[in-house]
Amino acid sequence: MEWSWTTAYDVMPRMAEGLIVTVQATLVGAVLAYALGLMLALLKMSPSKLVSLPTYWVSEFVRRTPLLVQLYFLFYVLPDLGIFLTPFLAGVIGLGVHFSTYTSEVFRAGIENVPKGQWEAARALNYNSYQTMRYAILPQAVPPMIPPLANYLITMFKETPLLSAITVVELFNAANIYSNSHYKYLEPMTLVGVFFLLVSIPSAYFAMRLEKRFKPRNVGLS
């Protein structure tokens, strides 16, 4: 088996298109994962057991079941219930919902790590719940969250090949389709790894820069 630059050049445009789909799915899924994760964290921290317990168990169910099974459910089972999703939309929802259960724990830990004195100071200033979160708690909770949230973004990017199971033509599936059509596997699959590295390594470096940029400072109410 020898490397063929002709094959590599031939498959490259298709993989570039697949990479764009991969990045789009990752970014949209991450936005959903962060927004839903923050909401889940707040619900799990609710003083009402009727809210916190169901949220906790639903979150655990999603987190403890495979992402691939969830993608199959969204794309292949929901149509039987009259709900039809495009492959890309089903993939984005699957990624976002699945990883929101992980980001929710990051948000919860970050919020709970804020000293109780800051909550008491906010109450003393007659802040409502929104003002307390917006001006007192989140500015202190967010910086320690950035490294794990960035790591989950990179992890989500590396999980996108699973979207090929529901016919999304992302980076891996673009290479796989070419390989199965031309019976050439060395070049496409090697390039898949190269493309993932080209995105993952700079992303990891950027996450480290964010960690340094958002080091905890003396932010709070006093």
Number of C-alpha atoms within 10 A of each C-alpha: 4 6 9 12 10 9 17 17 12 14 19 17 12 18 25 16 14 21 21 13 18 25 17 16 24 24 17 15 25 28 15 21 29 24 15 19 27 21 16 25 26 18 20 22 18 14 10 10 12 9 14 17 15 13 19 16 12 13 22 13 13 17 16 11 11 11 20 18 11 20 23 17 15 22 23 17 14 14 12 9 8 8 11 15 15 13 19 20 17 23 30 25 21 25 28 26 24 26 25 29 25 22 26 25 17 24 26 21 15 20 23 13 13 17 13 10 12 18 19 13 16 21 13 9 11 11 15 11 11 10 12 19 17 11 15 20 25 17 16 23 23 18 18 19 19 22 20 16 21 19 15 19 25 19 14 23 22 16 15 22 17 18 27 19 16 19 14 24 24 27 29 25 22 24 26 21 15 18 18 10 9 10 10 17 15 15 21 25 16 12 19 21 12 12 16 16 13 11 15 17 12 11 16 16 11 13 20 15 12 15 18 13 11 14 13 14 9 7 14 18 14 7
